[in-house]
Amino acid sequence: MALSSGSKAILIILDGLGDRQSKKSGWKTPLQLARKPAMDKMACEGMCGLLYSISPGVVPGSDTAHLEILGYETPKYYPKRGPLEALGANIKLNHNDVAFRANFATVDEKMNVIDRRAGRIDTQTARKLADALKGIVIDGVNVTVKHTVEHRCVVVLRGIGGDDVTETDPHENGKRLECKPLESRSAKTAQVVNKLAMEVYGRLMNHPINKARKASKLPEANMLILRGGGEYFPVPTFAVRFGMNATCIAAGALYKGIARFVGMSAPDVPGATGDGNSNLKNKLVAARKALKSHDFVFLHIKATDNFSHDGMCLKKAKMIEKIDREVIAPLLKAIGNDVVIVLTGDHSTPCCKGEHSGDPTPIVFYKKDNTRRDGVKKFDELNCAQGSLGWIEGKHVMPIIMNLTDRAKKYGA
């Protein structure tokens, strides 16, 4: 595989960046409230616009949004959430493996879900319970269970194929749902999932940890409830599609999984936690180091989305200021005119709503001394709307990067 020649690029995605004005925030978005001179410098000296990661009005998931921005259009390249989480948890997947997201949960003897998160069981305890679920084989299908964080796990059914089944997670306390096939190819998957539930219950109900939790009047973690099942399939790698060797700097398993799905490396970064306490300086060090050996770096920062979901507009603004101070400003000082920097969000998560929305998020393409300047002075939702890019969709981001890095091939004669 021959890589293309040209400049390098770093794509910085601040999760859930876009927002709405509200009375509570004085009719300003967190980006408008934040003091962010480095981001504003990028807007002044770059090309700005608004980004719909899918298309106008569509409410993106974090998974579909990132795939679209990285040049992998959905649904063609969407394996569903389970395989992405599994890849992020460092599970090697093969074609026809079906992976699910899972929660440790508490059920009674009638399989009623009493607590979907088993009292938000801690990471160390949940990991020990996951160890008790090793070596499960059901109807000839090998089952992999791997703990990720807190009450969360990943479950993989090896080589079974067929992911069109209903979830067993009721999404609220109540009756655990039976897994049902939605087409004939998935009948065995549903059968194995239902038998797996009984196997898990049998192994965990008398586990010493759960006996101790019951004695202490804590919810027993005696069941796994599944959602987001998807069948893994290989896709053309990022290097093959765009001619750039790429890496990802992120904390969350989903974002590492997306990167690995498209063939990027995704190393662990010390202190990267995916929340407001994440060590941004270490992430910047990792990104700058990666730029020396890679053509493309995808840097993901999660905390902006966390504050949005919690409705904390001022804390989101303060987080933007921290990112500006600890990531954007030193990056602008360090890079030369041979690196394209793209700054945007994967979607909007308005603090007044607390959920993803179909609103666009601002985007800027910056290359020192070598980008069109469109007169935008501030990096925020309203100012970037006046930029030369107008509004674009996620599928347009990589072609623009290819052009600015001088890697794009001429279309036509």
C-alpha positions in Angstrom: 0.0 0.0 0.0 1.5 3.3 -1.1 0.8 6.3 1.1 0.1 9.7 -0.5 2.5 12.6 0.0 1.5 16.0 1.4 1.0 17.9 4.7 -0.1 16.3 7.9 -3.4 16.9 9.7 -4.8 16.8 13.2 -8.6 16.5 13.7 -9.7 17.7 17.1 -13.2 16.7 18.1 -14.7 18.2 21.2 -17.6 15.9 21.9 -21.1 17.5 22.1 -19.6 21.0 21.4 -22.5 22.7 19.7 -25.2 24.2 21.9 -28.2 26.5 22.0 -28.7 29.8 23.6 -31.1 29.8 26.6 -32.4 32.2 29.2 -30.5 30.4 31.9 -27.2 31.2 30.2 -28.1 34.8 29.3 -29.0 33.8 25.8 -25.4 32.8 25.0 -24.0 29.4 24.2 -21.0 28.0 26.2 -18.7 28.9 23.3 -20.0 32.4 23.4 -19.5 32.6 27.1 -16.0 31.1 27.1 -12.8 33.2 26.8 -10.9 31.2 24.2 -8.3 33.4 22.3 -6.6 30.4 20.6 -9.8 29.1 19.1 -10.8 32.6 18.0 -7.4 33.0 16.4 -8.0 29.8 14.4 -11.4 31.3 13.3 -9.8 34.6 12.3 -7.1 32.9 10.2 -9.0 29.9 8.9 -12.0 28.7 7.0 -15.2 28.5 9.1 -18.6 27.0 8.8 -21.2 24.8 10.4 -21.1 21.0 10.5 -24.0 18.6 10.3 -22.3 15.3 11.0 -25.1 13.3 9.3 -27.4 15.8 7.6 -29.6 18.8 8.6 -32.0 18.0 11.4 -30.8 14.4 12.0 -29.9 13.7 15.6 -26.5 11.8 15.5 -25.3 9.1 17.8 -21.7 9.5 18.8 -20.8 6.4 16.8 -22.4 7.4 13.5 -21.2 11.0 13.8 -17.6 10.0 14.2 -17.7 7.5 11.4 -19.2 10.1 9.0 -16.6 12.7 9.9 -13.8 10.2 9.4 -15.1 9.5 5.9 -17.1 6.2 6.6 -20.6 6.9 5.5 -23.4 5.1 7.4 -25.2 2.8 7.1 -22.8 1.2 4.7 -19.9 1.2 7.2 -21.9 1.1 10.5 -21.4 -2.2 12.4 -23.6 -0.9 15.3 -22.4 0.0 18.7 -21.4 -3.4 20.2 -18.5 -4.2 17.8 -17.1 -0.6 18.3 -17.2 -1.0 22.1 -15.5 -4.4 21.8 -12.7 -3.1 19.6 -12.3 -0.3 22.1 -11.9 -2.8 24.9 -9.0 -4.4 22.9 -11.0 -7.5 21.9 -9.9 -8.8 18.5 -13.0 -9.4 16.3 -13.4 -11.6 13.3 -15.9 -11.6 10.5 -19.3 -12.8 11.8 -18.6 -12.2 15.4 -21.6 -10.6 17.1 -20.8 -8.1 19.9 -23.1 -6.5 22.5 -22.8 -3.8 25.1 -23.8 -5.2 28.4 -24.6 -4.0 32.0 -24.2 -6.0 35.2 -27.8 -5.8 36.6 -29.8 -7.1 39.5 -32.7 -9.5 38.9 -35.0 -11.4 41.2 -35.8 -15.1 40.9 -38.6 -14.2 38.3 -36.1 -12.4 36.2 -37.5 -9.0 37.0 -34.9 -6.3 36.7 -34.5 -4.6 40.0 -31.5 -2.4 39.2 -30.2 -2.0 35.6 -26.7 -1.1 37.0 -26.5 -3.3 40.0 -26.2 -0.3 42.3 -23.6 1.1 40.0 -21.2 -1.6 41.1 -17.6 -0.5 41.2 -15.0 -1.3 38.6 -12.9 -3.7 40.7 -15.8 -5.8 41.9 -17.4 -6.0 38.4 -14.1 -7.1 36.9 -13.9 -10.0 39.4 -17.4 -11.0 38.5 -16.6 -10.9 34.8 -13.7 -13.2 35.4 -16.3 -15.8 36.7 -17.8 -15.7 33.2 -14.8 -17.0 31.3 -14.9 -20.2 29.2 -18.6 -20.1 28.4 -19.7 -22.2 25.4 -23.3 -22.4 24.4 -24.6 -24.6 21.5 -21.0 -24.7 20.1 -20.6 -20.9 20.3 -17.7 -19.5 22.3 -18.7 -16.5 24.4 -16.3 -13.8 25.4 -17.2 -11.5 28.3 -14.9 -8.6 29.1 -15.4 -5.9 31.7 -14.8 -2.3 30.6 -15.7 0.2 33.4 -18.0 0.3 36.4 -21.1 -1.8 35.6 -20.4 -2.1 31.9 -19.1 -5.1 29.9 -18.8 -6.3 26.3 -20.2 -9.7 25.3 -19.0 -11.3 22.0 -20.6 -14.4 20.4 -17.9 -15.9 18.2 -18.6 -16.6 14.6 -22.3 -16.8 15.0 -23.4 -14.2 12.4 -26.9 -12.7 12.5 -27.3 -9.6 14.6 -30.9 -8.7 13.9 -32.3 -9.5 17.4 -34.1 -7.6 20.1 -32.3 -6.3 23.2 -32.6 -7.8 26.6 -32.0 -4.5 28.3 -35.5 -3.0 29.2 -33.9 0.4 29.7 -35.9 0.8 32.9 -36.5 -1.4 35.9 -39.0 -4.2 35.1 -39.2 -7.5 33.3 -36.0 -8.6 31.6 -36.7 -8.9 28.0 -36.4 -12.1 26.1 -34.2 -11.9 23.0 -36.1 -12.5 19.8 -34.9 -12.8 16.2 -36.2 -10.3 13.7 -35.1 -12.5 10.7 -34.3 -16.2 10.3 -30.5 -15.8 10.1 -30.5 -14.4 13.6 -32.5 -17.2 15.2 -29.5 -18.9 16.7 -28.2 -15.6 18.0 -31.4 -15.1 19.9 -31.3 -18.6 21.2 -27.7 -18.3 22.5 -28.4 -14.9 24.1 -31.4 -16.4 26.1 -29.4 -19.4 27.2 -26.5 -17.2 28.1 -28.7 -15.2 30.5 -29.5 -18.4 32.4 -25.8 -19.4 32.4 -24.8 -16.0 33.8 -27.5 -16.1 36.5 -26.4 -19.6 37.5 -22.7 -18.6 37.8 -23.3 -15.3 39.6 -26.2 -15.9 42.0 -24.0 -17.9 44.4 -20.8 -16.1 43.8 -19.0 -15.1 47.0 -19.1 -11.4 46.0 -22.9 -11.5 45.5 -23.4 -13.4 48.8 -21.5 -10.6 50.6 -23.4 -7.9 48.7 -26.7 -9.6 49.7 -25.6 -9.7 53.4 -24.7 -6.0 53.2 -28.1 -5.2 51.6 -26.4 -4.2 48.4 -27.9 -5.0 44.9 -26.5 -8.3 43.7 -24.8 -8.2 40.2 -26.4 -11.5 39.0 -27.3 -10.8 35.4 -26.0 -9.3 32.2 -28.5 -7.3 30.1 -27.6 -6.7 26.5 -28.1 -4.0 23.9 -26.5 -2.5 20.8 -25.7 -5.9 19.2 -23.9 -5.8 15.9 -22.1 -8.2 13.5 -18.5 -7.3 12.9 -17.2 -6.9 9.3 -13.9 -5.6 8.0 -13.8 -2.3 6.1 -11.1 -0.6 3.9 -8.6 1.0 6.3 -8.1 4.7 6.7 -4.7 4.4 5.1 -6.1 2.6 2.1 -8.9 5.1 1.6 -7.0 8.3 2.2 -3.3 7.4 1.9 -2.5 8.6 5.4 -1.3 6.5 8.3 -3.4 7.5 11.3 -3.7 7.3 15.0 -6.2 8.2 17.7 -5.7 9.9 21.0 -8.8 9.3 23.1 -9.9 8.0 26.5 -13.3 6.4 25.8 -13.6 2.8 24.5 -16.1 3.8 21.9 -13.7 6.3 20.2 -10.8 4.0 20.4 -13.0 1.3 18.9 -14.1 3.5 16.0 -10.4 4.3 15.3 -9.5 0.6 15.4 -12.5 -0.3 13.2 -11.0 1.9 10.4 -7.5 0.7 11.0 -6.0 3.4 13.2 -3.8 2.7 16.2 -5.3 3.9 19.5 -2.7 3.9 22.3 -3.5 4.4 26.0 -2.6 7.9 27.4 -1.7 8.2 31.1 -4.3 10.3 32.9 -6.8 10.3 30.0 -10.1 9.6 31.7 -12.8 11.1 29.4 -14.2 13.4 32.1 -13.5 16.9 33.4 -10.4 15.7 35.2 -8.7 14.2 32.1 -5.1 15.1 31.7 -5.2 17.3 28.6 -1.6 18.1 28.7 -0.7 14.4 28.4 -3.1 14.1 25.5 -1.4 17.0 23.8 2.0 15.5 24.3 0.7 12.2 22.9 -0.8 14.0 19.9 2.4 16.0 19.1 4.5 12.9 19.4 2.1 11.0 17.1 2.4 13.8 14.5 6.1 13.0 14.1 5.4 9.4 12.9 1.8 9.7 11.5 0.2 11.7 8.8 -3.1 12.1 10.6 -4.0 12.4 14.3 -7.6 12.2 15.6 -7.7 13.8 19.0 -10.9 13.3 21.0 -12.0 15.2 24.1 -15.1 14.0 25.9 -15.8 16.4 28.8 -17.7 19.0 26.9 -20.4 16.5 26.2 -20.5 15.3 29.8 -21.3 18.8 31.1 -23.9 19.2 28.4 -25.8 16.0 29.4 -25.7 17.3 33.0 -27.1 20.7 31.9 -24.0 22.5 33.3 -23.6 25.4 30.8 -21.0 27.4 32.8 -18.9 24.3 33.5 -19.0 23.5 29.8 -17.8 27.0 29.1 -15.0 26.6 31.7 -14.0 23.3 30.1 -13.8 25.0 26.7 -11.5 27.6 28.3 -9.3 24.8 29.7 -9.1 23.1 26.3 -8.2 26.4 24.7 -5.5 27.0 27.3 -4.0 23.5 27.6 -4.4 22.1 24.1 -5.2 24.7 21.3 -2.9 27.5 22.4 0.3 25.4 22.8 -0.5 23.4 19.7 -0.7 26.6 17.6 2.7 27.7 18.9 4.3 24.3 18.2 3.1 23.5 14.7 4.5 24.9 11.5 2.7 25.7 8.2 2.8 22.1 7.1 0.0 20.9 9.5 -3.7 21.3 9.0 -5.7 21.6 12.2 -9.5 21.0 12.1 -11.5 21.9 15.2 -15.1 20.9 15.6 -17.6 18.8 17.5 -19.2 15.5 16.5 -22.7 16.8 17.3 -24.5 19.4 19.4 -25.6 18.5 22.9 -27.5 21.6 24.2 -27.3 22.1 27.9 -30.9 23.2 28.0 -31.9 19.8 26.5 -29.4 17.5 28.1 -29.4 15.2 25.0 -28.0 15.2 21.5 -29.8 17.4 19.0 -29.8 17.9 15.2 -28.3 21.4 15.5 -25.0 21.9 13.6 -21.7 22.5 15.4 -19.1 25.0 14.4 -16.1 23.9 12.4 -12.8 25.6 11.4 -10.0 24.4 9.1 -6.7 26.1 9.9 -3.3 25.9 8.2 -0.8 28.6 9.3 -0.3 31.2 6.5 -2.0 28.9 4.0 -5.8 29.0 4.3 -8.4 31.3 3.0 -9.5 33.8 5.7 -13.2 34.5 5.6 -13.6 37.3 8.0 -15.0 35.3 10.9 -13.7 36.7 14.2 -15.0 34.2 16.9 -15.3 30.5 17.1 -18.9 29.9 18.0 -22.2 28.7 16.5 -23.3 32.1 15.3 -20.1 33.6 14.0 -19.1 30.4 12.2 -22.4 30.5 10.4 -21.0 33.5 8.5 -18.0 31.6 7.3 -17.0 30.7 3.7 -17.9 27.0 4.1 -21.5 27.7 4.8 -22.8 24.4 6.2 -21.3 21.1 5.3 -22.0 17.4 6.3 -19.7 14.9 7.9 -18.9 13.3 4.6 -17.3 16.5 3.4 -14.7 16.8 6.1 -12.1 14.4 4.8 -12.2 15.7 1.2 -11.6 19.2 2.5 -8.7 17.9 4.6 -7.3 16.0 1.6 -7.4 19.3 -0.4 -5.7 21.4 2.3 -3.0 18.8 2.8 -2.4 18.8 -1.0 -3.2 15.1 -1.2 -6.4 15.4 -3.2 -6.3 13.9 -6.7 -7.8 15.8 -9.7 -11.3 14.8 -10.7 -11.5 14.6 -14.5 -9.0 15.6 -17.1 
